[in-house]
Amino acid sequence: MSFWEDIEYLKKLLREQRWLLERFLAGEMGMGLFPETSLRPEEPLYRIEDLGDSYRVIVDLPAANPSTLKIDVLVDRIVIEAEVDIERLSESPSWTREERTIRRYHAVIHLPEPVEPRKDLIRVSRRDGLLIIVVPKMSG
């Protein structure tokens, strides 16, 4: 390679590195460096049970903070958003380590039949890390 070919090759490498760094900083290649770009929502596991006149939707949301839980029931779907904030503290005589994990969940659960989205008819409970939503089917 000539001197100028080497320079062009180095320029190409620098462009690729800059592109990769920008993608990393934006969170496109995993966690990223900035919380606002690295907290991509995950879809929680769920199942839908037909109870005859209603549906029971069971969503796996372990350690979800009730104050961040948002549930929207529409005629054909349920939209759930939640945030889990887990703090761990490890200590020994010579050091202390504190870790914090934040997870965001987002799910759009499409229902097989239309449901009644009236809040007074919807039952929501939590048990053993599960969110349980019972919504009546639309009558008529």
N, CA, C and O atoms as CSV, one atom per row, in Angstrom:
chain,resi,resn,atom,element,x,y,z
A,1,MET,N,N,0.833,-1.184,0.000
A,1,MET,CA,C,0.000,0.000,0.000
A,1,MET,C,C,0.877,1.246,0.000
A,1,MET,O,O,1.947,1.296,0.608
A,2,SER,N,N,0.377,2.236,-0.703
A,2,SER,CA,C,1.090,3.502,-0.700
A,2,SER,C,C,0.696,4.318,0.531
A,2,SER,O,O,-0.229,3.959,1.259
A,3,PHE,N,N,1.402,5.403,0.745
A,3,PHE,CA,C,1.130,6.265,1.883
A,3,PHE,C,C,-0.310,6.779,1.844
A,3,PHE,O,O,-0.985,6.773,2.874
A,4,TRP,N,N,-0.792,7.221,0.691
A,4,TRP,CA,C,-2.143,7.776,0.563
A,4,TRP,C,C,-3.213,6.705,0.710
A,4,TRP,O,O,-4.300,6.980,1.218
A,5,GLU,N,N,-2.919,5.507,0.277
A,5,GLU,CA,C,-3.871,4.398,0.477
A,5,GLU,C,C,-3.993,4.073,1.962
A,5,GLU,O,O,-5.080,3.762,2.448
A,6,ASP,N,N,-2.861,4.146,2.685
A,6,ASP,CA,C,-2.895,3.933,4.132
A,6,ASP,C,C,-3.753,4.999,4.819
A,6,ASP,O,O,-4.533,4.685,5.718
A,7,ILE,N,N,-3.610,6.244,4.400
A,7,ILE,CA,C,-4.387,7.344,4.973
A,7,ILE,C,C,-5.882,7.124,4.714
A,7,ILE,O,O,-6.692,7.303,5.623
A,8,GLU,N,N,-6.251,6.746,3.510
A,8,GLU,CA,C,-7.658,6.500,3.179
A,8,GLU,C,C,-8.212,5.332,3.997
A,8,GLU,O,O,-9.359,5.371,4.444
A,9,TYR,N,N,-7.402,4.303,4.188
A,9,TYR,CA,C,-7.814,3.153,4.996
A,9,TYR,C,C,-8.058,3.583,6.445
A,9,TYR,O,O,-9.042,3.165,7.055
A,10,LEU,N,N,-7.171,4.414,7.000
A,10,LEU,CA,C,-7.344,4.907,8.369
A,10,LEU,C,C,-8.583,5.792,8.495
A,10,LEU,O,O,-9.286,5.728,9.503
A,11,LYS,N,N,-8.858,6.618,7.479
A,11,LYS,CA,C,-10.066,7.440,7.494
A,11,LYS,C,C,-11.318,6.560,7.527
A,11,LYS,O,O,-12.278,6.843,8.243
A,12,LYS,N,N,-11.281,5.493,6.736
A,12,LYS,CA,C,-12.423,4.572,6.701
A,12,LYS,C,C,-12.611,3.924,8.076
A,12,LYS,O,O,-13.740,3.817,8.555
A,13,LEU,N,N,-11.530,3.497,8.709
A,13,LEU,CA,C,-11.619,2.906,10.039
A,13,LEU,C,C,-12.184,3.896,11.060
A,13,LEU,O,O,-13.013,3.528,11.893
A,14,LEU,N,N,-11.738,5.139,10.993
A,14,LEU,CA,C,-12.239,6.162,11.912
A,14,LEU,C,C,-13.733,6.414,11.705
A,14,LEU,O,O,-14.470,6.582,12.677
A,15,ARG,N,N,-14.186,6.441,10.450
A,15,ARG,CA,C,-15.624,6.604,10.185
A,15,ARG,C,C,-16.426,5.446,10.771
A,15,ARG,O,O,-17.479,5.665,11.370
A,16,GLU,N,N,-15.941,4.224,10.607
A,16,GLU,CA,C,-16.628,3.050,11.153
A,16,GLU,C,C,-16.660,3.097,12.682
A,16,GLU,O,O,-17.680,2.785,13.297
A,17,GLN,N,N,-15.539,3.488,13.290
A,17,GLN,CA,C,-15.506,3.581,14.754
A,17,GLN,C,C,-16.466,4.658,15.259
A,17,GLN,O,O,-17.155,4.454,16.259
A,18,ARG,N,N,-16.513,5.782,14.586
A,18,ARG,CA,C,-17.427,6.856,14.981
A,18,ARG,C,C,-18.875,6.376,14.874
A,18,ARG,O,O,-19.686,6.638,15.762
A,19,TRP,N,N,-19.195,5.676,13.790
A,19,TRP,CA,C,-20.548,5.148,13.592
A,19,TRP,C,C,-20.899,4.156,14.709
A,19,TRP,O,O,-21.992,4.214,15.272
A,20,LEU,N,N,-19.973,3.249,15.026
A,20,LEU,CA,C,-20.222,2.276,16.094
A,20,LEU,C,C,-20.371,2.965,17.448
A,20,LEU,O,O,-21.240,2.588,18.235
A,21,LEU,N,N,-19.538,3.968,17.733
A,21,LEU,CA,C,-19.632,4.695,18.994
A,21,LEU,C,C,-20.962,5.435,19.104
A,21,LEU,O,O,-21.579,5.433,20.170
A,22,GLU,N,N,-21.410,6.060,18.032
A,22,GLU,CA,C,-22.699,6.757,18.058
A,22,GLU,C,C,-23.843,5.784,18.306
A,22,GLU,O,O,-24.763,6.087,19.066
A,23,ARG,N,N,-23.793,4.622,17.674
A,23,ARG,CA,C,-24.834,3.607,17.906
A,23,ARG,C,C,-24.800,3.121,19.343
A,23,ARG,O,O,-25.851,2.934,19.956
A,24,PHE,N,N,-23.605,2.912,19.894
A,24,PHE,CA,C,-23.473,2.457,21.271
A,24,PHE,C,C,-24.024,3.492,22.238
A,24,PHE,O,O,-24.781,3.154,23.148
A,25,LEU,N,N,-23.649,4.751,22.048
A,25,LEU,CA,C,-24.109,5.816,22.933
A,25,LEU,C,C,-25.616,6.008,22.845
A,25,LEU,O,O,-26.244,6.419,23.821
A,26,ALA,N,N,-26.200,5.720,21.700
A,26,ALA,CA,C,-27.643,5.861,21.530
A,26,ALA,C,C,-28.394,4.650,22.058
A,26,ALA,O,O,-29.625,4.646,22.051
A,27,GLY,N,N,-27.691,3.628,22.514
A,27,GLY,CA,C,-28.351,2.457,23.072
A,27,GLY,C,C,-28.774,1.429,22.051
A,27,GLY,O,O,-29.506,0.502,22.400
A,28,GLU,N,N,-28.351,1.547,20.806
A,28,GLU,CA,C,-28.768,0.617,19.763
A,28,GLU,C,C,-28.033,-0.713,19.836
A,28,GLU,O,O,-28.462,-1.685,19.215
A,29,MET,N,N,-26.942,-0.774,20.578
A,29,MET,CA,C,-26.135,-1.997,20.621
A,29,MET,C,C,-26.148,-2.597,22.024
A,29,MET,O,O,-25.134,-3.132,22.472
A,30,GLY,N,N,-27.255,-2.517,22.707
A,30,GLY,CA,C,-27.314,-3.053,24.061
A,30,GLY,C,C,-27.732,-1.981,25.030
A,30,GLY,O,O,-28.642,-1.206,24.736
A,31,MET,N,N,-27.093,-1.914,26.173
A,31,MET,CA,C,-27.513,-1.000,27.222
A,31,MET,C,C,-27.248,0.464,26.897
A,31,MET,O,O,-28.067,1.307,27.263
A,32,GLY,N,N,-26.166,0.810,26.240
A,32,GLY,CA,C,-25.859,2.210,26.025
A,32,GLY,C,C,-25.309,2.830,27.298
A,32,GLY,O,O,-25.217,2.167,28.331
A,33,LEU,N,N,-24.950,4.077,27.225
A,33,LEU,CA,C,-24.364,4.743,28.380
A,33,LEU,C,C,-25.324,5.676,29.091
A,33,LEU,O,O,-25.109,5.998,30.260
A,34,PHE,N,N,-26.366,6.115,28.426
A,34,PHE,CA,C,-27.254,7.094,29.010
A,34,PHE,C,C,-28.581,6.441,29.370
A,34,PHE,O,O,-29.180,5.778,28.523
A,35,PRO,N,N,-29.064,6.612,30.618
A,35,PRO,CA,C,-30.279,5.940,31.058
A,35,PRO,C,C,-31.483,6.210,30.175
A,35,PRO,O,O,-32.286,5.305,29.945
A,36,GLU,N,N,-31.632,7.420,29.676
A,36,GLU,CA,C,-32.810,7.725,28.889
A,36,GLU,C,C,-32.843,6.957,27.569
A,36,GLU,O,O,-33.918,6.780,26.996
A,37,THR,N,N,-31.707,6.501,27.077
A,37,THR,CA,C,-31.696,5.745,25.831
A,37,THR,C,C,-31.532,4.253,26.067
A,37,THR,O,O,-31.771,3.457,25.160
A,38,SER,N,N,-31.126,3.860,27.275
A,38,SER,CA,C,-30.833,2.452,27.487
A,38,SER,C,C,-31.980,1.695,28.145
A,38,SER,O,O,-31.913,0.472,28.267
A,39,LEU,N,N,-33.023,2.386,28.568
A,39,LEU,CA,C,-34.121,1.716,29.252
A,39,LEU,C,C,-35.224,1.351,28.270
A,39,LEU,O,O,-36.323,1.904,28.309
A,40,ARG,N,N,-34.919,0.442,27.420
A,40,ARG,CA,C,-35.917,-0.011,26.464
A,40,ARG,C,C,-36.878,-0.960,27.158
A,40,ARG,O,O,-36.446,-1.846,27.896
A,41,PRO,N,N,-38.172,-0.789,26.935
A,41,PRO,CA,C,-39.131,-1.659,27.609
A,41,PRO,C,C,-39.062,-3.099,27.113
A,41,PRO,O,O,-38.819,-3.364,25.936
A,42,GLU,N,N,-39.282,-4.009,28.040
A,42,GLU,CA,C,-39.379,-5.429,27.715
A,42,GLU,C,C,-40.850,-5.809,27.715
A,42,GLU,O,O,-41.664,-5.148,28.361
A,43,GLU,N,N,-41.194,-6.863,27.001
A,43,GLU,CA,C,-42.569,-7.353,27.033
A,43,GLU,C,C,-42.648,-8.477,28.059
A,43,GLU,O,O,-41.947,-9.481,27.935
A,44,PRO,N,N,-43.500,-8.315,29.075
A,44,PRO,CA,C,-43.605,-9.369,30.086
A,44,PRO,C,C,-44.352,-10.579,29.541
A,44,PRO,O,O,-45.093,-10.484,28.563
A,45,LEU,N,N,-44.141,-11.713,30.191
A,45,LEU,CA,C,-44.880,-12.918,29.827
A,45,LEU,C,C,-46.320,-12.783,30.327
A,45,LEU,O,O,-46.562,-12.230,31.400
A,46,TYR,N,N,-47.259,-13.285,29.553
A,46,TYR,CA,C,-48.659,-13.221,29.973
A,46,TYR,C,C,-49.426,-14.380,29.352
A,46,TYR,O,O,-48.971,-15.018,28.403
A,47,ARG,N,N,-50.609,-14.633,29.919
A,47,ARG,CA,C,-51.513,-15.613,29.316
A,47,ARG,C,C,-52.940,-15.122,29.513
A,47,ARG,O,O,-53.243,-14.398,30.462
A,48,ILE,N,N,-53.798,-15.530,28.603
A,48,ILE,CA,C,-55.201,-15.137,28.631
A,48,ILE,C,C,-56.033,-16.391,28.870
A,48,ILE,O,O,-55.883,-17.390,28.166
A,49,GLU,N,N,-56.915,-16.331,29.872
A,49,GLU,CA,C,-57.804,-17.451,30.175
A,49,GLU,C,C,-59.240,-17.013,29.911
A,49,GLU,O,O,-59.661,-15.944,30.354
A,50,ASP,N,N,-59.993,-17.846,29.185
A,50,ASP,CA,C,-61.402,-17.572,28.907
A,50,ASP,C,C,-62.236,-18.150,30.042
A,50,ASP,O,O,-62.228,-19.360,30.270
A,51,LEU,N,N,-62.954,-17.288,30.753
A,51,LEU,CA,C,-63.777,-17.724,31.885
A,51,LEU,C,C,-65.257,-17.813,31.516
A,51,LEU,O,O,-66.106,-17.905,32.403
A,52,GLY,N,N,-65.573,-17.788,30.242
A,52,GLY,CA,C,-66.966,-17.842,29.803
A,52,GLY,C,C,-67.508,-16.446,29.549
A,52,GLY,O,O,-67.629,-16.030,28.396
A,53,ASP,N,N,-67.836,-15.714,30.615
A,53,ASP,CA,C,-68.381,-14.366,30.454
A,53,ASP,C,C,-67.319,-13.274,30.602
A,53,ASP,O,O,-67.625,-12.087,30.492
A,54,SER,N,N,-66.063,-13.684,30.853
A,54,SER,CA,C,-64.978,-12.713,31.011
A,54,SER,C,C,-63.641,-13.353,30.653
A,54,SER,O,O,-63.540,-14.561,30.443
A,55,TYR,N,N,-62.630,-12.509,30.593
A,55,TYR,CA,C,-61.259,-12.981,30.375
A,55,TYR,C,C,-60.435,-12.659,31.610
A,55,TYR,O,O,-60.584,-11.602,32.221
A,56,ARG,N,N,-59.560,-13.597,31.962
A,56,ARG,CA,C,-58.573,-13.354,33.002
A,56,ARG,C,C,-57.217,-13.279,32.307
A,56,ARG,O,O,-56.808,-14.212,31.616
A,57,VAL,N,N,-56.529,-12.156,32.501
A,57,VAL,CA,C,-55.204,-11.957,31.915
A,57,VAL,C,C,-54.214,-11.974,33.066
A,57,VAL,O,O,-54.320,-11.179,34.000
A,58,ILE,N,N,-53.248,-12.888,32.996
A,58,ILE,CA,C,-52.242,-13.040,34.047
A,58,ILE,C,C,-50.902,-12.614,33.457
A,58,ILE,O,O,-50.427,-13.187,32.477
A,59,VAL,N,N,-50.303,-11.598,34.075
A,59,VAL,CA,C,-49.065,-11.008,33.568
A,59,VAL,C,C,-47.974,-11.196,34.612
A,59,VAL,O,O,-48.185,-10.916,35.793
A,60,ASP,N,N,-46.814,-11.668,34.182
A,60,ASP,CA,C,-45.680,-11.883,35.078
A,60,ASP,C,C,-44.909,-10.567,35.236
A,60,ASP,O,O,-44.171,-10.161,34.339
A,61,LEU,N,N,-45.090,-9.907,36.387
A,61,LEU,CA,C,-44.404,-8.643,36.682
A,61,LEU,C,C,-43.796,-8.707,38.074
A,61,LEU,O,O,-44.279,-8.031,38.982
A,62,PRO,N,N,-42.746,-9.505,38.269
A,62,PRO,CA,C,-42.153,-9.602,39.604
A,62,PRO,C,C,-41.525,-8.286,40.028
A,62,PRO,O,O,-40.838,-7.637,39.239
A,63,ALA,N,N,-41.756,-7.900,41.243
A,63,ALA,CA,C,-41.172,-6.700,41.870
A,63,ALA,C,C,-41.579,-5.400,41.192
A,63,ALA,O,O,-40.886,-4.392,41.332
A,64,ALA,N,N,-42.688,-5.404,40.462
A,64,ALA,CA,C,-43.140,-4.166,39.815
A,64,ALA,C,C,-43.609,-3.179,40.871
A,64,ALA,O,O,-44.313,-3.542,41.813
A,65,ASN,N,N,-43.219,-1.950,40.702
A,65,ASN,CA,C,-43.593,-0.892,41.628
A,65,ASN,C,C,-45.039,-0.474,41.349
A,65,ASN,O,O,-45.330,-0.004,40.250
A,66,PRO,N,N,-45.951,-0.632,42.312
A,66,PRO,CA,C,-47.356,-0.282,42.070
A,66,PRO,C,C,-47.563,1.174,41.664
A,66,PRO,O,O,-48.513,1.486,40.946
A,67,SER,N,N,-46.693,2.058,42.110
A,67,SER,CA,C,-46.870,3.473,41.755
A,67,SER,C,C,-46.540,3.754,40.290
A,67,SER,O,O,-46.963,4.775,39.747
A,68,THR,N,N,-45.787,2.857,39.642
A,68,THR,CA,C,-45.456,3.054,38.224
A,68,THR,C,C,-46.322,2.206,37.308
A,68,THR,O,O,-46.186,2.281,36.087
A,69,LEU,N,N,-47.202,1.408,37.872
A,69,LEU,CA,C,-48.039,0.502,37.087
A,69,LEU,C,C,-49.166,1.274,36.417
A,69,LEU,O,O,-49.909,2.002,37.075
A,70,LYS,N,N,-49.287,1.111,35.115
A,70,LYS,CA,C,-50.344,1.781,34.363
A,70,LYS,C,C,-51.045,0.725,33.521
A,70,LYS,O,O,-50.409,0.004,32.752
A,71,ILE,N,N,-52.367,0.642,33.674
A,71,ILE,CA,C,-53.172,-0.335,32.939
A,71,ILE,C,C,-54.268,0.408,32.198
A,71,ILE,O,O,-55.050,1.135,32.811
A,72,ASP,N,N,-54.330,0.234,30.894
A,72,ASP,CA,C,-55.397,0.803,30.072
A,72,ASP,C,C,-56.152,-0.337,29.423
A,72,ASP,O,O,-55.574,-1.129,28.678
A,73,VAL,N,N,-57.443,-0.423,29.704
A,73,VAL,CA,C,-58.277,-1.457,29.094
A,73,VAL,C,C,-59.098,-0.793,28.002
A,73,VAL,O,O,-59.871,0.128,28.260
A,74,LEU,N,N,-58.920,-1.269,26.789
A,74,LEU,CA,C,-59.680,-0.791,25.643
A,74,LEU,C,C,-60.602,-1.918,25.186
A,74,LEU,O,O,-60.548,-3.015,25.743
A,75,VAL,N,N,-61.425,-1.675,24.209
A,75,VAL,CA,C,-62.395,-2.675,23.774
A,75,VAL,C,C,-61.732,-3.953,23.279
A,75,VAL,O,O,-62.235,-5.048,23.532
A,76,ASP,N,N,-60.612,-3.828,22.579
A,76,ASP,CA,C,-59.991,-5.004,21.968
A,76,ASP,C,C,-58.621,-5.370,22.526
A,76,ASP,O,O,-58.020,-6.349,22.084
A,77,ARG,N,N,-58.116,-4.600,23.489
A,77,ARG,CA,C,-56.774,-4.875,23.998
A,77,ARG,C,C,-56.573,-4.246,25.375
A,77,ARG,O,O,-57.327,-3.377,25.813
A,78,ILE,N,N,-55.516,-4.730,26.039
A,78,ILE,CA,C,-55.089,-4.181,27.320
A,78,ILE,C,C,-53.652,-3.720,27.148
A,78,ILE,O,O,-52.812,-4.462,26.638
A,79,VAL,N,N,-53.370,-2.495,27.574
A,79,VAL,CA,C,-52.019,-1.942,27.487
A,79,VAL,C,C,-51.483,-1.813,28.917
A,79,VAL,O,O,-52.106,-1.185,29.773
A,80,ILE,N,N,-50.328,-2.413,29.155
A,80,ILE,CA,C,-49.730,-2.410,30.492
A,80,ILE,C,C,-48.329,-1.817,30.411
A,80,ILE,O,O,-47.532,-2.178,29.546
A,81,GLU,N,N,-48.049,-0.895,31.338
A,81,GLU,CA,C,-46.710,-0.334,31.480
A,81,GLU,C,C,-46.335,-0.402,32.950
A,81,GLU,O,O,-47.156,-0.123,33.824
A,82,ALA,N,N,-45.092,-0.774,33.216
A,82,ALA,CA,C,-44.626,-0.868,34.603
A,82,ALA,C,C,-43.124,-0.665,34.639
A,82,ALA,O,O,-42.428,-0.788,33.631
A,83,GLU,N,N,-42.650,-0.348,35.834
A,83,GLU,CA,C,-41.212,-0.167,36.034
A,83,GLU,C,C,-40.796,-0.936,37.285
A,83,GLU,O,O,-41.480,-0.909,38.309
A,84,VAL,N,N,-39.675,-1.611,37.179
A,84,VAL,CA,C,-39.127,-2.366,38.299
A,84,VAL,C,C,-37.786,-1.750,38.655
A,84,VAL,O,O,-36.915,-1.597,37.798
A,85,ASP,N,N,-37.627,-1.401,39.909
A,85,ASP,CA,C,-36.399,-0.780,40.399
A,85,ASP,C,C,-35.860,-1.663,41.522
A,85,ASP,O,O,-36.439,-1.718,42.607
A,86,ILE,N,N,-34.750,-2.354,41.258
A,86,ILE,CA,C,-34.178,-3.288,42.227
A,86,ILE,C,C,-32.818,-2.752,42.676
A,86,ILE,O,O,-31.948,-2.465,41.853
A,87,GLU,N,N,-32.651,-2.624,43.978
A,87,GLU,CA,C,-31.371,-2.187,44.529
A,87,GLU,C,C,-30.744,-3.329,45.320
A,87,GLU,O,O,-31.419,-4.002,46.099
A,88,ARG,N,N,-29.455,-3.537,45.113
A,88,ARG,CA,C,-28.717,-4.580,45.834
A,88,ARG,C,C,-27.532,-3.925,46.534
A,88,ARG,O,O,-26.845,-3.076,45.966
A,89,LEU,N,N,-27.312,-4.332,47.759
A,89,LEU,CA,C,-26.195,-3.801,48.526
A,89,LEU,C,C,-25.356,-4.972,49.002
A,89,LEU,O,O,-25.853,-5.874,49.676
A,90,SER,N,N,-24.072,-4.951,48.644
A,90,SER,CA,C,-23.129,-5.975,49.089
A,90,SER,C,C,-22.061,-5.276,49.918
A,90,SER,O,O,-21.516,-4.246,49.519
A,91,GLU,N,N,-21.776,-5.853,51.071
A,91,GLU,CA,C,-20.785,-5.234,51.944
A,91,GLU,C,C,-19.823,-6.283,52.482
A,91,GLU,O,O,-20.165,-7.453,52.655
A,92,SER,N,N,-18.624,-5.824,52.733
A,92,SER,CA,C,-17.631,-6.616,53.450
A,92,SER,C,C,-16.846,-5.611,54.305
A,92,SER,O,O,-17.067,-4.406,54.185
A,93,PRO,N,N,-15.954,-6.074,55.144
A,93,PRO,CA,C,-15.206,-5.122,55.982
A,93,PRO,C,C,-14.407,-4.086,55.190
A,93,PRO,O,O,-14.185,-2.978,55.677
A,94,SER,N,N,-13.978,-4.429,53.989
A,94,SER,CA,C,-13.108,-3.510,53.258
A,94,SER,C,C,-13.787,-2.790,52.081
A,94,SER,O,O,-13.191,-1.884,51.499
A,95,TRP,N,N,-15.017,-3.173,51.720
A,95,TRP,CA,C,-15.656,-2.528,50.573
A,95,TRP,C,C,-17.179,-2.602,50.675
A,95,TRP,O,O,-17.738,-3.420,51.406
A,96,THR,N,N,-17.817,-1.732,49.929
A,96,THR,CA,C,-19.274,-1.715,49.809
A,96,THR,C,C,-19.610,-1.533,48.335
A,96,THR,O,O,-19.030,-0.688,47.653
A,97,ARG,N,N,-20.547,-2.333,47.857
A,97,ARG,CA,C,-20.974,-2.213,46.465
A,97,ARG,C,C,-22.492,-2.113,46.433
A,97,ARG,O,O,-23.197,-2.925,47.032
A,98,GLU,N,N,-22.976,-1.111,45.731
A,98,GLU,CA,C,-24.413,-0.926,45.578
A,98,GLU,C,C,-24.747,-0.995,44.094
A,98,GLU,O,O,-24.138,-0.303,43.277
A,99,GLU,N,N,-25.723,-1.840,43.752
A,99,GLU,CA,C,-26.140,-1.982,42.362
A,99,GLU,C,C,-27.604,-1.606,42.255
A,99,GLU,O,O,-28.393,-1.846,43.169
A,100,ARG,N,N,-27.947,-1.029,41.150
A,100,ARG,CA,C,-29.337,-0.663,40.919
A,100,ARG,C,C,-29.718,-1.093,39.514
A,100,ARG,O,O,-29.045,-0.755,38.541
A,101,THR,N,N,-30.798,-1.838,39.424
A,101,THR,CA,C,-31.288,-2.315,38.142
A,101,THR,C,C,-32.678,-1.738,37.925
A,101,THR,O,O,-33.545,-1.833,38.794
A,102,ILE,N,N,-32.879,-1.147,36.773
A,102,ILE,CA,C,-34.188,-0.616,36.424
A,102,ILE,C,C,-34.648,-1.308,35.153
A,102,ILE,O,O,-33.926,-1.364,34.158
A,103,ARG,N,N,-35.855,-1.831,35.208
A,103,ARG,CA,C,-36.455,-2.467,34.031
A,103,ARG,C,C,-37.788,-1.820,33.762
A,103,ARG,O,O,-38.540,-1.510,34.686
A,104,ARG,N,N,-38.075,-1.619,32.514
A,104,ARG,CA,C,-39.379,-1.117,32.114
A,104,ARG,C,C,-40.077,-2.197,31.311
A,104,ARG,O,O,-39.466,-2.871,30.481
A,105,TYR,N,N,-41.352,-2.348,31.568
A,105,TYR,CA,C,-42.167,-3.323,30.857
A,105,TYR,C,C,-43.260,-2.599,30.087
A,105,TYR,O,O,-43.815,-1.603,30.552
A,106,HIS,N,N,-43.556,-3.111,28.918
A,106,HIS,CA,C,-44.642,-2.576,28.102
A,106,HIS,C,C,-45.247,-3.747,27.340
A,106,HIS,O,O,-44.538,-4.503,26.675
A,107,ALA,N,N,-46.555,-3.888,27.442
A,107,ALA,CA,C,-47.233,-4.969,26.726
A,107,ALA,C,C,-48.543,-4.458,26.161
A,107,ALA,O,O,-49.282,-3.732,26.825
A,108,VAL,N,N,-48.817,-4.843,24.939
A,108,VAL,CA,C,-50.121,-4.625,24.328
A,108,VAL,C,C,-50.702,-6.015,24.111
A,108,VAL,O,O,-50.238,-6.771,23.257
A,109,ILE,N,N,-51.726,-6.338,24.900
A,109,ILE,CA,C,-52.311,-7.678,24.880
A,109,ILE,C,C,-53.619,-7.605,24.108
A,109,ILE,O,O,-54.596,-7.016,24.570
A,110,HIS,N,N,-53.626,-8.205,22.937
A,110,HIS,CA,C,-54.828,-8.216,22.110
A,110,HIS,C,C,-55.748,-9.332,22.594
A,110,HIS,O,O,-55.319,-10.469,22.787
A,111,LEU,N,N,-57.006,-8.991,22.782
A,111,LEU,CA,C,-57.983,-9.943,23.306
A,111,LEU,C,C,-58.750,-10.597,22.167
A,111,LEU,O,O,-58.961,-9.974,21.126
A,112,PRO,N,N,-59.176,-11.862,22.353
A,112,PRO,CA,C,-59.866,-12.584,21.283
A,112,PRO,C,C,-61.231,-11.984,20.909
A,112,PRO,O,O,-61.652,-12.067,19.756
A,113,GLU,N,N,-61.917,-11.380,21.890
A,113,GLU,CA,C,-63.238,-10.794,21.657
A,113,GLU,C,C,-63.289,-9.428,22.326
A,113,GLU,O,O,-62.487,-9.153,23.218
A,114,PRO,N,N,-64.218,-8.566,21.912
A,114,PRO,CA,C,-64.342,-7.262,22.575
A,114,PRO,C,C,-64.722,-7.418,24.050
A,114,PRO,O,O,-65.455,-8.332,24.430
A,115,VAL,N,N,-64.207,-6.508,24.857
A,115,VAL,CA,C,-64.506,-6.513,26.293
A,115,VAL,C,C,-65.135,-5.189,26.686
A,115,VAL,O,O,-65.105,-4.220,25.927
A,116,GLU,N,N,-65.699,-5.161,27.873
A,116,GLU,CA,C,-66.323,-3.956,28.420
A,116,GLU,C,C,-65.247,-3.145,29.141
A,116,GLU,O,O,-64.761,-3.584,30.184
A,117,PRO,N,N,-64.856,-1.975,28.621
A,117,PRO,CA,C,-63.745,-1.234,29.230
A,117,PRO,C,C,-64.138,-0.353,30.418
A,117,PRO,O,O,-63.364,0.523,30.803
A,118,ARG,N,N,-65.300,-0.556,31.000
A,118,ARG,CA,C,-65.726,0.264,32.139
A,118,ARG,C,C,-64.918,-0.105,33.376
A,118,ARG,O,O,-64.808,-1.279,33.728
A,119,LYS,N,N,-64.352,0.908,34.036
A,119,LYS,CA,C,-63.473,0.683,35.188
A,119,LYS,C,C,-64.177,-0.004,36.352
A,119,LYS,O,O,-63.551,-0.761,37.094
A,120,ASP,N,N,-65.466,0.252,36.518
A,120,ASP,CA,C,-66.175,-0.351,37.652
A,120,ASP,C,C,-66.408,-1.851,37.469
A,120,ASP,O,O,-66.761,-2.533,38.430
A,121,LEU,N,N,-66.218,-2.379,36.256
A,121,LEU,CA,C,-66.408,-3.805,35.998
A,121,LEU,C,C,-65.096,-4.589,35.948
A,121,LEU,O,O,-65.114,-5.819,35.907
A,122,ILE,N,N,-63.970,-3.896,35.952
A,122,ILE,CA,C,-62.658,-4.535,35.819
A,122,ILE,C,C,-62.087,-4.797,37.208
A,122,ILE,O,O,-62.107,-3.926,38.077
A,123,ARG,N,N,-61.577,-6.019,37.403
A,123,ARG,CA,C,-60.945,-6.368,38.685
A,123,ARG,C,C,-59.449,-6.568,38.443
A,123,ARG,O,O,-59.038,-7.273,37.522
A,124,VAL,N,N,-58.649,-5.927,39.297
A,124,VAL,CA,C,-57.191,-6.036,39.198
A,124,VAL,C,C,-56.657,-6.447,40.554
A,124,VAL,O,O,-57.032,-5.877,41.579
A,125,SER,N,N,-55.769,-7.452,40.558
A,125,SER,CA,C,-55.127,-7.871,41.808
A,125,SER,C,C,-53.691,-8.273,41.506
A,125,SER,O,O,-53.315,-8.495,40.355
A,126,ARG,N,N,-52.899,-8.361,42.570
A,126,ARG,CA,C,-51.500,-8.791,42.451
A,126,ARG,C,C,-51.253,-9.881,43.465
A,126,ARG,O,O,-51.707,-9.806,44.607
A,127,ARG,N,N,-50.521,-10.908,43.030
A,127,ARG,CA,C,-50.208,-12.006,43.937
A,127,ARG,C,C,-48.956,-12.716,43.440
A,127,ARG,O,O,-48.890,-13.132,42.283
A,128,ASP,N,N,-47.968,-12.854,44.312
A,128,ASP,CA,C,-46.735,-13.601,44.013
A,128,ASP,C,C,-46.063,-13.140,42.726
A,128,ASP,O,O,-45.622,-13.968,41.929
A,129,GLY,N,N,-45.980,-11.835,42.514
A,129,GLY,CA,C,-45.317,-11.309,41.326
A,129,GLY,C,C,-46.158,-11.346,40.068
A,129,GLY,O,O,-45.666,-11.039,38.983
A,130,LEU,N,N,-47.431,-11.722,40.201
A,130,LEU,CA,C,-48.328,-11.779,39.050
A,130,LEU,C,C,-49.354,-10.661,39.145
A,130,LEU,O,O,-49.876,-10.368,40.220
A,131,LEU,N,N,-49.629,-10.052,38.021
A,131,LEU,CA,C,-50.705,-9.083,37.911
A,131,LEU,C,C,-51.878,-9.816,37.274
A,131,LEU,O,O,-51.738,-10.402,36.201
A,132,ILE,N,N,-53.042,-9.786,37.938
A,132,ILE,CA,C,-54.201,-10.518,37.446
A,132,ILE,C,C,-55.300,-9.499,37.138
A,132,ILE,O,O,-55.728,-8.735,38.003
A,133,ILE,N,N,-55.741,-9.512,35.875
A,133,ILE,CA,C,-56.769,-8.583,35.408
A,133,ILE,C,C,-57.948,-9.415,34.907
A,133,ILE,O,O,-57.778,-10.293,34.062
A,134,VAL,N,N,-59.130,-9.139,35.424
A,134,VAL,CA,C,-60.343,-9.828,34.951
A,134,VAL,C,C,-61.236,-8.776,34.319
A,134,VAL,O,O,-61.654,-7.826,34.980
A,135,VAL,N,N,-61.530,-8.952,33.018
A,135,VAL,CA,C,-62.374,-8.014,32.296
A,135,VAL,C,C,-63.565,-8.765,31.687
A,135,VAL,O,O,-63.386,-9.815,31.071
A,136,PRO,N,N,-64.770,-8.230,31.859
A,136,PRO,CA,C,-65.941,-8.909,31.298
A,136,PRO,C,C,-66.011,-8.742,29.790
A,136,PRO,O,O,-65.604,-7.721,29.236
A,137,LYS,N,N,-66.541,-9.779,29.136
A,137,LYS,CA,C,-66.758,-9.679,27.694
A,137,LYS,C,C,-67.910,-8.731,27.429
A,137,LYS,O,O,-68.790,-8.544,28.270
A,138,MET,N,N,-67.890,-8.140,26.250
A,138,MET,CA,C,-68.961,-7.216,25.890
A,138,MET,C,C,-70.242,-8.012,25.675
A,138,MET,O,O,-70.245,-9.014,24.959
A,139,SER,N,N,-71.321,-7.567,26.292
A,139,SER,CA,C,-72.593,-8.275,26.138
A,139,SER,C,C,-73.288,-7.783,24.885
A,139,SER,O,O,-73.158,-6.627,24.482
A,140,GLY,N,N,-74.023,-8.691,24.288
A,140,GLY,CA,C,-74.803,-8.287,23.114
A,140,GLY,C,C,-74.421,-8.974,21.931
A,140,GLY,O,O,-74.991,-8.735,20.866
